[in-house]
Amino acid sequence: MGSLLYLSRKDVEKVALPMEQIIEALEAAFLDKARGLAEAPPKPGVHPRQECFLHAMPASLPQRGAVGIKWVAGYPTNPKRGLPYISGLVILNDPETGLPISVMDCTWITAKRTAAASALAAKLLARREARVMGICGCGVQGRTHLEAFKVVMPYLEEVLLYDISPDAAQLFVEEMAPRYPELKFQKVSSPYEAVGESDIIVTAALILREAEPVIRKGWVRPGAFASAVDFDCYWMREALEEMDLIVTDDLEQLSYYRSSGYFPRLPRVDGELGEVISGAIPGREDENQRTMAVFLGLAIEDMVTALAILERARSMGIGTELPL
C-alpha cells in the first residue's frame, strides 16, 4: 500500500515555499479554472459555535497533477486562547490511484495562498506604480499580504496601518519593518486614514455575518485597488457601489455564500479572476478606475501550493513517512 509523507506545521514552515512560487502556481491554477480544467465544488461546512466554521474543500487540477482536500476550521475566539484563528489539514492524493500521498498542516498554506491570490489580482487590476498601501487589520493576513504585494508592486514606499488594537499595529511594525527597511511604516488612528490616501487597500478583519462596516462612499481614491480579505465586512454598500470593477474567485461559491447570509452589502460582481487572466474579460482599463477583489478562497489554491510544498519537502528531506 505504500506510505504518505506527514508534514507538521513546523515542517511546512521549514520548507518555506517562496511567495513568488505560490503566486505563479496560483496563476496557472486560475487559468486552468477559466479553461474548464479544474474541479472545485462549493465548500460544505458545519458551524459548531456561533461565527465558527469547519469547511471541507476538495479540488482537482489534472493539468497540475494536484488533487485532494482541505479540512479547515476558523474560530475567531482562538487567538484569545493563544491558538490560531485558522487551523486544519490538507490531504493530497495520487491522481492515478487515489491513494493519499501526503497529509500536512494547512495554517501556513492558508495564510500564504490567500495573500498570493490578492497579489495576483493586484498584478492585473492595480496600477503598477502604486506607492502607498493601507492595511486595515494587522494580523496574519495583514503580514502575508504585505509580503505578497511586495512581489508584484515594485514601487511601494509606504504602509499605513490601522487595527482596532493599537498593540496589534505596533507589533506589526516591530516585526515587518526590519524585513522591509526600504518601506516607511505609519500607524494611523482611523480606517479613513488607512484608506483615503492609499493606492492599495487591504481589509482583513474577522469574517462575521453581523459585521459593522465602516468604509464609506468617497473614501477610496480614483485609481485605487482594494482586496477585501474579510468578504464585505469592512465595507458599506455605498462604498462598494463606487467600485468600477469587482472580481471574485468563483461566482458559484459566491452565490452559495450569499444564500448562507454572507455578502449582504456586495452590489454586484463583474467576473472571475481566472477570466481576467485568460483575457475573457478586461482588467484595469484606465488609471482612474477603482478596482476590487472579493475572494472566498478556493481549494485549487491550496492544492497547487500543497503539491509544491510536498515536492520541495521531499527534496529537502523534511517530514515523516507514515505507512498506509
Contacts in CASP RR format, 6 or more apart in sequence:
PFRMAT RR
TARGET T0000
AUTHOR 0000-0000-0000
METHOD contacts of the structure
MODEL  1
MGSLLYLSRKDVEKVALPMEQIIEALEAAFLDKARGLAEAPPKPGVHPRQ
ECFLHAMPASLPQRGAVGIKWVAGYPTNPKRGLPYISGLVILNDPETGLP
ISVMDCTWITAKRTAAASALAAKLLARREARVMGICGCGVQGRTHLEAFK
VVMPYLEEVLLYDISPDAAQLFVEEMAPRYPELKFQKVSSPYEAVGESDI
IVTAALILREAEPVIRKGWVRPGAFASAVDFDCYWMREALEEMDLIVTDD
LEQLSYYRSSGYFPRLPRVDGELGEVISGAIPGREDENQRTMAVFLGLAI
EDMVTALAILERARSMGIGTELPL
1 99 0 8 1.000
1 323 0 8 1.000
1 324 0 8 1.000
2 99 0 8 1.000
2 323 0 8 1.000
2 324 0 8 1.000
3 321 0 8 1.000
3 322 0 8 1.000
3 323 0 8 1.000
3 324 0 8 1.000
4 100 0 8 1.000
4 101 0 8 1.000
4 102 0 8 1.000
4 103 0 8 1.000
4 321 0 8 1.000
4 322 0 8 1.000
4 324 0 8 1.000
5 101 0 8 1.000
5 102 0 8 1.000
5 103 0 8 1.000
5 104 0 8 1.000
5 310 0 8 1.000
5 313 0 8 1.000
5 314 0 8 1.000
5 319 0 8 1.000
5 320 0 8 1.000
5 321 0 8 1.000
5 322 0 8 1.000
6 102 0 8 1.000
6 103 0 8 1.000
6 104 0 8 1.000
6 319 0 8 1.000
6 320 0 8 1.000
6 321 0 8 1.000
6 322 0 8 1.000
7 15 0 8 1.000
7 102 0 8 1.000
7 103 0 8 1.000
7 104 0 8 1.000
7 105 0 8 1.000
7 309 0 8 1.000
7 310 0 8 1.000
7 313 0 8 1.000
7 318 0 8 1.000
7 319 0 8 1.000
7 320 0 8 1.000
8 104 0 8 1.000
8 105 0 8 1.000
8 319 0 8 1.000
8 320 0 8 1.000
9 105 0 8 1.000
9 107 0 8 1.000
9 108 0 8 1.000
11 104 0 8 1.000
11 105 0 8 1.000
11 313 0 8 1.000
11 318 0 8 1.000
11 319 0 8 1.000
11 320 0 8 1.000
12 104 0 8 1.000
12 105 0 8 1.000
12 107 0 8 1.000
12 108 0 8 1.000
12 109 0 8 1.000
12 309 0 8 1.000
12 313 0 8 1.000
13 108 0 8 1.000
14 316 0 8 1.000
14 318 0 8 1.000
15 309 0 8 1.000
15 312 0 8 1.000
15 313 0 8 1.000
15 316 0 8 1.000
15 318 0 8 1.000
17 112 0 8 1.000
17 305 0 8 1.000
17 308 0 8 1.000
17 309 0 8 1.000
17 312 0 8 1.000
19 112 0 8 1.000
19 115 0 8 1.000
19 116 0 8 1.000
19 119 0 8 1.000
19 147 0 8 1.000
19 148 0 8 1.000
19 151 0 8 1.000
20 151 0 8 1.000
21 308 0 8 1.000
22 112 0 8 1.000
22 113 0 8 1.000
22 116 0 8 1.000
22 148 0 8 1.000
22 305 0 8 1.000
22 308 0 8 1.000
23 116 0 8 1.000
23 119 0 8 1.000
23 120 0 8 1.000
23 123 0 8 1.000
23 148 0 8 1.000
23 151 0 8 1.000
23 152 0 8 1.000
25 64 0 8 1.000
25 304 0 8 1.000
25 305 0 8 1.000
25 308 0 8 1.000
26 113 0 8 1.000
26 116 0 8 1.000
26 117 0 8 1.000
26 120 0 8 1.000
26 301 0 8 1.000
26 304 0 8 1.000
26 305 0 8 1.000
27 120 0 8 1.000
27 277 0 8 1.000
28 63 0 8 1.000
28 64 0 8 1.000
28 304 0 8 1.000
29 38 0 8 1.000
29 61 0 8 1.000
29 64 0 8 1.000
29 66 0 8 1.000
29 300 0 8 1.000
29 301 0 8 1.000
29 303 0 8 1.000
29 304 0 8 1.000
30 120 0 8 1.000
30 249 0 8 1.000
30 273 0 8 1.000
30 274 0 8 1.000
30 277 0 8 1.000
30 300 0 8 1.000
31 274 0 8 1.000
31 277 0 8 1.000
31 278 0 8 1.000
32 38 0 8 1.000
32 61 0 8 1.000
32 63 0 8 1.000
32 64 0 8 1.000
32 300 0 8 1.000
33 40 0 8 1.000
33 250 0 8 1.000
33 272 0 8 1.000
33 274 0 8 1.000
33 298 0 8 1.000
33 300 0 8 1.000
34 272 0 8 1.000
34 274 0 8 1.000
34 275 0 8 1.000
34 277 0 8 1.000
34 278 0 8 1.000
34 280 0 8 1.000
35 278 0 8 1.000
37 61 0 8 1.000
37 62 0 8 1.000
37 63 0 8 1.000
38 59 0 8 1.000
38 60 0 8 1.000
38 61 0 8 1.000
38 300 0 8 1.000
39 59 0 8 1.000
39 60 0 8 1.000
39 61 0 8 1.000
40 57 0 8 1.000
40 58 0 8 1.000
40 59 0 8 1.000
40 60 0 8 1.000
40 250 0 8 1.000
40 298 0 8 1.000
40 299 0 8 1.000
40 300 0 8 1.000
41 58 0 8 1.000
42 250 0 8 1.000
42 252 0 8 1.000
42 253 0 8 1.000
42 256 0 8 1.000
43 55 0 8 1.000
43 56 0 8 1.000
43 57 0 8 1.000
43 253 0 8 1.000
43 299 0 8 1.000
44 55 0 8 1.000
44 56 0 8 1.000
45 53 0 8 1.000
45 54 0 8 1.000
45 55 0 8 1.000
45 56 0 8 1.000
46 53 0 8 1.000
46 54 0 8 1.000
47 53 0 8 1.000
47 54 0 8 1.000
48 54 0 8 1.000
49 75 0 8 1.000
49 77 0 8 1.000
51 76 0 8 1.000
51 206 0 8 1.000
51 208 0 8 1.000
51 209 0 8 1.000
52 73 0 8 1.000
52 74 0 8 1.000
52 75 0 8 1.000
52 76 0 8 1.000
52 77 0 8 1.000
53 73 0 8 1.000
53 74 0 8 1.000
54 71 0 8 1.000
54 72 0 8 1.000
54 73 0 8 1.000
54 74 0 8 1.000
55 70 0 8 1.000
55 71 0 8 1.000
55 72 0 8 1.000
55 73 0 8 1.000
56 69 0 8 1.000
56 70 0 8 1.000
56 71 0 8 1.000
57 69 0 8 1.000
57 70 0 8 1.000
57 71 0 8 1.000
57 72 0 8 1.000
57 298 0 8 1.000
57 299 0 8 1.000
57 302 0 8 1.000
58 68 0 8 1.000
58 69 0 8 1.000
58 299 0 8 1.000
59 66 0 8 1.000
59 67 0 8 1.000
59 68 0 8 1.000
59 69 0 8 1.000
59 298 0 8 1.000
59 299 0 8 1.000
59 300 0 8 1.000
59 302 0 8 1.000
59 303 0 8 1.000
60 66 0 8 1.000
60 67 0 8 1.000
60 68 0 8 1.000
60 95 0 8 1.000
60 303 0 8 1.000
61 67 0 8 1.000
61 300 0 8 1.000
61 303 0 8 1.000
61 304 0 8 1.000
62 95 0 8 1.000
64 303 0 8 1.000
64 304 0 8 1.000
64 307 0 8 1.000
65 95 0 8 1.000
65 307 0 8 1.000
66 92 0 8 1.000
66 95 0 8 1.000
66 300 0 8 1.000
66 303 0 8 1.000
66 304 0 8 1.000
66 306 0 8 1.000
66 307 0 8 1.000
67 92 0 8 1.000
67 93 0 8 1.000
67 95 0 8 1.000
67 98 0 8 1.000
67 303 0 8 1.000
68 90 0 8 1.000
68 91 0 8 1.000
68 92 0 8 1.000
68 93 0 8 1.000
68 299 0 8 1.000
68 303 0 8 1.000
69 90 0 8 1.000
69 91 0 8 1.000
69 299 0 8 1.000
70 88 0 8 1.000
70 89 0 8 1.000
70 90 0 8 1.000
70 91 0 8 1.000
70 106 0 8 1.000
70 109 0 8 1.000
70 110 0 8 1.000
70 299 0 8 1.000
70 302 0 8 1.000
70 303 0 8 1.000
71 88 0 8 1.000
71 89 0 8 1.000
71 91 0 8 1.000
71 106 0 8 1.000
72 86 0 8 1.000
72 87 0 8 1.000
72 88 0 8 1.000
72 106 0 8 1.000
72 110 0 8 1.000
73 86 0 8 1.000
73 87 0 8 1.000
73 88 0 8 1.000
74 85 0 8 1.000
74 86 0 8 1.000
74 87 0 8 1.000
75 83 0 8 1.000
75 85 0 8 1.000
75 87 0 8 1.000
76 85 0 8 1.000
76 206 0 8 1.000
76 208 0 8 1.000
78 84 0 8 1.000
78 85 0 8 1.000
78 87 0 8 1.000
79 85 0 8 1.000
84 107 0 8 1.000
84 140 0 8 1.000
85 140 0 8 1.000
85 206 0 8 1.000
86 106 0 8 1.000
86 107 0 8 1.000
86 110 0 8 1.000
86 111 0 8 1.000
86 140 0 8 1.000
87 105 0 8 1.000
87 106 0 8 1.000
87 107 0 8 1.000
88 105 0 8 1.000
88 106 0 8 1.000
88 107 0 8 1.000
89 103 0 8 1.000
89 104 0 8 1.000
89 105 0 8 1.000
89 106 0 8 1.000
90 102 0 8 1.000
90 103 0 8 1.000
90 104 0 8 1.000
90 105 0 8 1.000
90 106 0 8 1.000
90 109 0 8 1.000
90 302 0 8 1.000
90 303 0 8 1.000
90 306 0 8 1.000
91 100 0 8 1.000
91 102 0 8 1.000
91 103 0 8 1.000
92 100 0 8 1.000
92 101 0 8 1.000
92 102 0 8 1.000
92 103 0 8 1.000
92 104 0 8 1.000
92 303 0 8 1.000
92 306 0 8 1.000
92 307 0 8 1.000
92 310 0 8 1.000
93 99 0 8 1.000
93 100 0 8 1.000
93 101 0 8 1.000
94 100 0 8 1.000
94 101 0 8 1.000
99 324 0 8 1.000
100 324 0 8 1.000
101 310 0 8 1.000
102 306 0 8 1.000
102 310 0 8 1.000
103 322 0 8 1.000
104 306 0 8 1.000
104 309 0 8 1.000
104 310 0 8 1.000
106 302 0 8 1.000
106 306 0 8 1.000
109 302 0 8 1.000
109 305 0 8 1.000
109 306 0 8 1.000
109 309 0 8 1.000
110 302 0 8 1.000
111 140 0 8 1.000
111 141 0 8 1.000
111 144 0 8 1.000
112 144 0 8 1.000
112 147 0 8 1.000
112 148 0 8 1.000
112 305 0 8 1.000
113 301 0 8 1.000
113 302 0 8 1.000
113 305 0 8 1.000
114 141 0 8 1.000
114 144 0 8 1.000
114 229 0 8 1.000
114 295 0 8 1.000
114 297 0 8 1.000
114 301 0 8 1.000
115 141 0 8 1.000
115 142 0 8 1.000
115 144 0 8 1.000
115 145 0 8 1.000
115 147 0 8 1.000
115 148 0 8 1.000
115 149 0 8 1.000
116 148 0 8 1.000
116 301 0 8 1.000
116 305 0 8 1.000
117 249 0 8 1.000
117 273 0 8 1.000
117 293 0 8 1.000
117 295 0 8 1.000
117 297 0 8 1.000
117 298 0 8 1.000
117 301 0 8 1.000
118 145 0 8 1.000
118 148 0 8 1.000
118 149 0 8 1.000
118 202 0 8 1.000
118 227 0 8 1.000
118 229 0 8 1.000
118 293 0 8 1.000
118 295 0 8 1.000
119 145 0 8 1.000
119 148 0 8 1.000
119 149 0 8 1.000
119 151 0 8 1.000
119 152 0 8 1.000
119 153 0 8 1.000
120 152 0 8 1.000
120 273 0 8 1.000
120 277 0 8 1.000
121 225 0 8 1.000
121 227 0 8 1.000
121 247 0 8 1.000
121 273 0 8 1.000
121 276 0 8 1.000
121 293 0 8 1.000
121 295 0 8 1.000
122 130 0 8 1.000
122 149 0 8 1.000
122 152 0 8 1.000
122 153 0 8 1.000
122 200 0 8 1.000
122 225 0 8 1.000
122 227 0 8 1.000
122 293 0 8 1.000
123 152 0 8 1.000
124 273 0 8 1.000
124 276 0 8 1.000
124 277 0 8 1.000
124 283 0 8 1.000
124 284 0 8 1.000
125 225 0 8 1.000
125 245 0 8 1.000
125 247 0 8 1.000
125 276 0 8 1.000
125 283 0 8 1.000
125 284 0 8 1.000
125 291 0 8 1.000
125 292 0 8 1.000
125 293 0 8 1.000
126 153 0 8 1.000
126 199 0 8 1.000
126 200 0 8 1.000
126 225 0 8 1.000
126 284 0 8 1.000
126 291 0 8 1.000
127 199 0 8 1.000
127 223 0 8 1.000
127 225 0 8 1.000
127 284 0 8 1.000
127 287 0 8 1.000
128 153 0 8 1.000
128 154 0 8 1.000
128 155 0 8 1.000
129 155 0 8 1.000
130 153 0 8 1.000
130 155 0 8 1.000
130 156 0 8 1.000
130 199 0 8 1.000
130 200 0 8 1.000
130 225 0 8 1.000
131 155 0 8 1.000
131 156 0 8 1.000
131 157 0 8 1.000
131 158 0 8 1.000
131 199 0 8 1.000
132 156 0 8 1.000
132 157 0 8 1.000
132 158 0 8 1.000
132 159 0 8 1.000
132 160 0 8 1.000
132 197 0 8 1.000
132 198 0 8 1.000
132 199 0 8 1.000
132 200 0 8 1.000
133 146 0 8 1.000
133 149 0 8 1.000
133 153 0 8 1.000
133 156 0 8 1.000
133 158 0 8 1.000
133 159 0 8 1.000
133 160 0 8 1.000
133 198 0 8 1.000
133 199 0 8 1.000
133 200 0 8 1.000
133 201 0 8 1.000
133 202 0 8 1.000
134 159 0 8 1.000
134 160 0 8 1.000
134 161 0 8 1.000
134 162 0 8 1.000
134 194 0 8 1.000
134 195 0 8 1.000
134 198 0 8 1.000
134 200 0 8 1.000
134 201 0 8 1.000
134 202 0 8 1.000
135 142 0 8 1.000
135 145 0 8 1.000
135 146 0 8 1.000
135 159 0 8 1.000
135 160 0 8 1.000
135 161 0 8 1.000
135 162 0 8 1.000
135 172 0 8 1.000
135 194 0 8 1.000
135 202 0 8 1.000
135 204 0 8 1.000
136 162 0 8 1.000
136 163 0 8 1.000
136 191 0 8 1.000
136 194 0 8 1.000
136 195 0 8 1.000
136 201 0 8 1.000
136 202 0 8 1.000
136 203 0 8 1.000
136 204 0 8 1.000
136 205 0 8 1.000
136 215 0 8 1.000
136 234 0 8 1.000
137 161 0 8 1.000
137 162 0 8 1.000
137 163 0 8 1.000
137 164 0 8 1.000
137 168 0 8 1.000
137 202 0 8 1.000
137 203 0 8 1.000
137 204 0 8 1.000
137 205 0 8 1.000
138 161 0 8 1.000
138 162 0 8 1.000
138 163 0 8 1.000
138 165 0 8 1.000
138 168 0 8 1.000
138 169 0 8 1.000
138 171 0 8 1.000
138 172 0 8 1.000
139 163 0 8 1.000
139 168 0 8 1.000
139 172 0 8 1.000
139 204 0 8 1.000
141 202 0 8 1.000
141 204 0 8 1.000
141 229 0 8 1.000
142 172 0 8 1.000
142 202 0 8 1.000
142 204 0 8 1.000
142 229 0 8 1.000
143 172 0 8 1.000
143 175 0 8 1.000
143 176 0 8 1.000
145 202 0 8 1.000
145 204 0 8 1.000
145 227 0 8 1.000
145 229 0 8 1.000
146 159 0 8 1.000
146 176 0 8 1.000
146 180 0 8 1.000
149 156 0 8 1.000
149 200 0 8 1.000
149 202 0 8 1.000
150 156 0 8 1.000
150 180 0 8 1.000
153 200 0 8 1.000
156 183 0 8 1.000
156 200 0 8 1.000
157 182 0 8 1.000
157 183 0 8 1.000
157 184 0 8 1.000
158 183 0 8 1.000
158 184 0 8 1.000
158 185 0 8 1.000
158 186 0 8 1.000
159 176 0 8 1.000
159 183 0 8 1.000
159 184 0 8 1.000
159 185 0 8 1.000
159 186 0 8 1.000
160 186 0 8 1.000
160 188 0 8 1.000
160 193 0 8 1.000
160 194 0 8 1.000
160 197 0 8 1.000
160 198 0 8 1.000
161 169 0 8 1.000
161 172 0 8 1.000
161 173 0 8 1.000
161 185 0 8 1.000
161 186 0 8 1.000
161 187 0 8 1.000
161 188 0 8 1.000
161 194 0 8 1.000
162 169 0 8 1.000
162 187 0 8 1.000
162 188 0 8 1.000
162 189 0 8 1.000
162 190 0 8 1.000
162 191 0 8 1.000
162 193 0 8 1.000
162 194 0 8 1.000
163 169 0 8 1.000
163 172 0 8 1.000
166 187 0 8 1.000
169 187 0 8 1.000
170 187 0 8 1.000
172 185 0 8 1.000
173 185 0 8 1.000
173 187 0 8 1.000
176 185 0 8 1.000
177 183 0 8 1.000
177 185 0 8 1.000
188 194 0 8 1.000
191 214 0 8 1.000
191 215 0 8 1.000
191 234 0 8 1.000
192 219 0 8 1.000
194 201 0 8 1.000
195 201 0 8 1.000
195 215 0 8 1.000
195 219 0 8 1.000
195 220 0 8 1.000
196 219 0 8 1.000
196 220 0 8 1.000
196 221 0 8 1.000
197 221 0 8 1.000
198 221 0 8 1.000
198 224 0 8 1.000
199 221 0 8 1.000
199 223 0 8 1.000
199 224 0 8 1.000
199 225 0 8 1.000
200 224 0 8 1.000
200 225 0 8 1.000
200 226 0 8 1.000
200 227 0 8 1.000
201 220 0 8 1.000
201 224 0 8 1.000
201 225 0 8 1.000
201 226 0 8 1.000
201 227 0 8 1.000
202 226 0 8 1.000
202 227 0 8 1.000
202 229 0 8 1.000
203 215 0 8 1.000
203 226 0 8 1.000
203 227 0 8 1.000
203 228 0 8 1.000
203 229 0 8 1.000
203 230 0 8 1.000
203 233 0 8 1.000
203 234 0 8 1.000
203 235 0 8 1.000
204 229 0 8 1.000
204 230 0 8 1.000
205 211 0 8 1.000
205 230 0 8 1.000
205 233 0 8 1.000
205 234 0 8 1.000
206 230 0 8 1.000
206 233 0 8 1.000
207 230 0 8 1.000
207 231 0 8 1.000
207 233 0 8 1.000
207 262 0 8 1.000
208 233 0 8 1.000
209 261 0 8 1.000
209 262 0 8 1.000
211 230 0 8 1.000
211 232 0 8 1.000
211 233 0 8 1.000
211 234 0 8 1.000
213 232 0 8 1.000
213 233 0 8 1.000
213 234 0 8 1.000
213 235 0 8 1.000
213 236 0 8 1.000
213 239 0 8 1.000
213 265 0 8 1.000
214 234 0 8 1.000
214 236 0 8 1.000
215 234 0 8 1.000
215 235 0 8 1.000
215 236 0 8 1.000
215 239 0 8 1.000
216 236 0 8 1.000
216 238 0 8 1.000
216 239 0 8 1.000
217 236 0 8 1.000
217 238 0 8 1.000
217 239 0 8 1.000
217 241 0 8 1.000
217 242 0 8 1.000
218 239 0 8 1.000
218 242 0 8 1.000
219 239 0 8 1.000
220 226 0 8 1.000
220 239 0 8 1.000
220 242 0 8 1.000
220 243 0 8 1.000
220 290 0 8 1.000
221 290 0 8 1.000
222 288 0 8 1.000
222 289 0 8 1.000
222 290 0 8 1.000
223 287 0 8 1.000
223 288 0 8 1.000
223 289 0 8 1.000
223 290 0 8 1.000
223 291 0 8 1.000
224 290 0 8 1.000
224 291 0 8 1.000
225 290 0 8 1.000
225 291 0 8 1.000
225 292 0 8 1.000
225 293 0 8 1.000
226 243 0 8 1.000
226 290 0 8 1.000
226 291 0 8 1.000
226 292 0 8 1.000
226 293 0 8 1.000
227 292 0 8 1.000
227 293 0 8 1.000
227 295 0 8 1.000
228 234 0 8 1.000
228 235 0 8 1.000
228 292 0 8 1.000
228 293 0 8 1.000
228 294 0 8 1.000
228 295 0 8 1.000
229 295 0 8 1.000
231 257 0 8 1.000
231 262 0 8 1.000
231 263 0 8 1.000
231 266 0 8 1.000
231 294 0 8 1.000
231 296 0 8 1.000
232 240 0 8 1.000
232 263 0 8 1.000
232 264 0 8 1.000
232 265 0 8 1.000
232 266 0 8 1.000
232 294 0 8 1.000
235 265 0 8 1.000
236 265 0 8 1.000
237 265 0 8 1.000
237 266 0 8 1.000
237 267 0 8 1.000
240 246 0 8 1.000
240 265 0 8 1.000
240 266 0 8 1.000
240 267 0 8 1.000
240 292 0 8 1.000
241 267 0 8 1.000
242 290 0 8 1.000
243 290 0 8 1.000
243 291 0 8 1.000
243 292 0 8 1.000
244 289 0 8 1.000
244 290 0 8 1.000
244 291 0 8 1.000
245 270 0 8 1.000
245 283 0 8 1.000
245 284 0 8 1.000
245 289 0 8 1.000
245 290 0 8 1.000
245 291 0 8 1.000
245 292 0 8 1.000
246 266 0 8 1.000
246 268 0 8 1.000
246 269 0 8 1.000
246 270 0 8 1.000
246 271 0 8 1.000
246 291 0 8 1.000
246 292 0 8 1.000
246 293 0 8 1.000
246 294 0 8 1.000
247 269 0 8 1.000
247 270 0 8 1.000
247 271 0 8 1.000
247 272 0 8 1.000
247 273 0 8 1.000
247 275 0 8 1.000
247 276 0 8 1.000
247 291 0 8 1.000
247 292 0 8 1.000
247 293 0 8 1.000
247 294 0 8 1.000
248 254 0 8 1.000
248 269 0 8 1.000
248 271 0 8 1.000
248 272 0 8 1.000
248 273 0 8 1.000
248 293 0 8 1.000
248 294 0 8 1.000
248 295 0 8 1.000
248 296 0 8 1.000
249 272 0 8 1.000
249 273 0 8 1.000
249 274 0 8 1.000
249 295 0 8 1.000
249 296 0 8 1.000
249 297 0 8 1.000
249 298 0 8 1.000
250 272 0 8 1.000
250 296 0 8 1.000
250 297 0 8 1.000
250 298 0 8 1.000
251 269 0 8 1.000
251 271 0 8 1.000
251 272 0 8 1.000
253 296 0 8 1.000
253 297 0 8 1.000
253 298 0 8 1.000
254 263 0 8 1.000
254 269 0 8 1.000
254 294 0 8 1.000
254 296 0 8 1.000
257 263 0 8 1.000
257 296 0 8 1.000
258 266 0 8 1.000
263 294 0 8 1.000
266 294 0 8 1.000
269 294 0 8 1.000
270 281 0 8 1.000
271 281 0 8 1.000
273 293 0 8 1.000
273 295 0 8 1.000
274 280 0 8 1.000
275 281 0 8 1.000
276 282 0 8 1.000
276 283 0 8 1.000
283 291 0 8 1.000
284 291 0 8 1.000
313 319 0 8 1.000
END
